[in-house]
C-alpha cells in the first residue's frame, strides 16, 4: 500500500528511486517491480534515448487507490491514457527533478541515521497549505536527533522561465499565509550561473522567511546551500532553519 500511495501522490519514479525509498537493495526493488508490472499494479515506459524505465500506477494500482479513497474505479482506458499523457508531458522533466531531490534527501538522511524525513508533500498537497494561492513544487519536514525539526517548501528551477517569474513567486509566498505558518523556501537551481544571477537579482531584498539555494545536483544535506544575502556555502543542517520543540 505504501508504494501505491507514493505513486498516487508523486506519480513517477525510477527503479533506483523506489529502491532508495522502500527497499534494502536495488535487486530486491527490481524483483518486486517486475512482479507489480506483471500484476498491472504498476505500468512503465521509457524514452528511446533513455535506458532507465519510468514507473507509474497501472490499472490495478489505480483501482486500489480509488477504492481506498471511496472513489469510483477507473477504466483501463483512463489509466492507460493517464500514463501516456505523463510520458509525453512537457512537465515530466520538472516533476522528475522534484522527485529526484526528495528521493536523494530521503536516501542521504537514511544513510546518516541521525536525520529522518517525517513529511514529504507533493505539489497539490503543498498548495493546499496556501489554499491554492501558491503552488510550491513540494514540501518536507526533516527531524534531527537533537530534537530540531526543519520544515521547508521546495522549488525546482530548470532555467526555462525568466528569473522575474521566480522572484514573483517568492513575493506570493510573502503575501500568502500558509496553514501551519511560514516555512523556509529552498530552491534547487540546475544552472550554477543562474543561481548567481538569482542572488544578484534579489540583492538587498528581505523576506519574512529564510531563502536558500543550491545549484546542480549531487547531494542535498552537504555543504552546498547558500542563503540569500550570503556567499558562504553551508550544510542544510547549518542554515539556521531549525525549530526546537
N, C-alpha and C positions, 0 to 999 in steps of 0.2 A: 504493500500500500504506500510505503514511503516513496518508492520510485514513481508510481502513478501520480501521486500528489506533486512530486517535484516536476515531472514533465507537464502536468496540467498548469502549473504556475509559471514555470520558466521556459517551457516549450521545446527547447532544443539543447542537446548535449552531444559530445563525442564520447567514445568508449573510455578514453583516458580520463575525462572529467567525471564520468559515472564511477569509475574505479576510485578516483581520489575522494569522492563524496561518500561512497557507501560500501566499498569492498576492501578487503585486506590486500588484494593484489590485482594487477591488470588481467592476469589469466583468469581468475575467478569471475571477474566482471564480464569478460568476453564470453565465457561459458554461459553465464546467466543471460546475457543479452541475446545470444543465439537462440536460447530456449524461448525467451519472450517474443522474439521475432516470429518464430515458428508458431507460437500460440496467438499471434496477432495482437498481443498486448502492446507491443511497440511496432513502429514502422521505421524504415531507414532509407536514406538516399545519399548520394554523393555527386559532386560535380565531376565533370570529365577530367578536370585538371587537379583534382584533389584525391589523395589516397584514403583519407580518413572518412568513414561514414558519419553522417549526422543522424541522430536518433530522435524520434518524436513519438507522440502517442499513436498507437494503432487503434483498430476498431474496438477490440475488447477492453483496452485500457481506457479509451474514451467512454465506453459504455459503463464500466465500473465507476469511473469518476462521476458520471451523470447520476448513476443510481445512488451513490453516497451523498450527493447534493440534493437528491429528490427531484432531479430534472428529468424530462422525457429522454429516452435513449436516442442517440444519434443514429442516422443511417450510415451504412458503409460508404455510400457515395459522398456524404457530407464529410466524413472523416478523411477519406482519400483526397477530396478537394482541399481540405484544410492543410494536409501535408504537402500537397503540390504548391499551394499558394505560399506556404512558408519557404519551400525550397527555392522558389523563383523571386521571392520578395527582395526589393532593394534594401530593406531594413534588416535583412538577415545578418549581414556582416556586423552591424552595430549590436544586435542582440547577442550574437556570438561573443563579441568583445566584452559585453557586460557580464555574461555568464562565465567567461574565462577569468575575469577579475575575481569574482566571488568564489569560484572554484579554487583558484590559486590561494585566495585568502584562507579558505577552509583548510586546504592541504597544509599550508605553512603553519597555521595555528595548531593543527593536529600534531604535526611533527615536533613542534616546540613543547607541547604538553602543558604549558603554563597559560595558554590563551584558548578560549573557545568562542566560536561564533554562535551566539544564542538566538539570533534573529537574522533572517535574510528575506527581505521583501522584494517582490518583483515590481515592475513599473506601475501596474494597476494598483497594487496594494500600497505602495509608497504614495501614489497620487491620492488615494483615499484619505490619507492623513491631512491633506490640504483641501479636501472636498473637491478635488479636480482642478483647483486653481493653479497648481504647479504639478508637473509630472516629472519627478526625479527618475533617473534610469534604474534606480534601486535604492535600498536602504538596508542597514545592518546594525547589529549591536555586538561589540566584542566585550568579553568578560575576562579580566585578568585575575591571576591567583592572589594578588594583593587586595582584591575587593573592588578595584576600579572597573567601571564599565565605560565603553566608548561607543555611543550611538552616533550614527552619521548617515547623511544622504550621499548618494554617489552619482556622478555624471561621467559618462564615457564620451570623449570628444575625438572624432575621427578626422577632423580638419576639413570637412566638406562644406561647412557653413561659415559665414563671416563671424569674426570674434564679437561683433556687436550683438549678435543673437545670443551668444553665450553669456555675455555680461548682462543683457536684458533679462535672461532667466534668473541670474543671481538677484537682480532687482525684484523679481516676482517672489523669490524666496523671502526677501526682506519684508515685502508688503503682506504676505500671507502669514497666517497663524496656524501652524500645524498642530494637530491633536498630539498631546504629549509634550509640547514645547519645541523650541528651535533645536536643531542639531547642527553640528559642523557639516560643511559640504566639502567632500573630497572629489577632486577631478583627476581622471587619468587622461592625459593629452598625448596622443600617439606620436606626435611630431615634436622633437625637442625644441626646434626653432620657434614653433608656435607657442610652446609653453613660455618662452622668454617674451614673446610678443604679448601674451596674455597678461603677464605680470607688468609689463610696461604700460599696457592699456589701462590697467587698474591702479597704477601708482597713485598713492595718496587717498584712494577710496577706502572707506571703512564700512564694515558690515556688523550687524549685531550677533554674528556667529562666526567662528573661525572658518577660513577658507584655505585649503592646501591643495597643491598639485603634485603630480608625478608624471614623468614623460616616458613613453615607450612601454616596454614590458620587461619581465624578468624578476618579479617579486613584488610583494605588497607590504610586508611588515618591516623590511630592511630600511637602511639609511638612504632613502630616496624621495622623501616628501619635503616640499618647500612651502612654507606658509606665506600667505600674501603679505608683502612688505618686508620680506626677508630673503637673503640669498643663500642661507645656510640649509643644507640638507640634513634631515633628522629622520629617525625611525618613527613609524606610526605611533608607537607607544610613547614617544617623547615629544609629540606635538602639543602636549598640554591640553588635550581634549577630554581627558578622563573625568568621570564623575564618581565620587566616592559615596558609598551608602550612608 
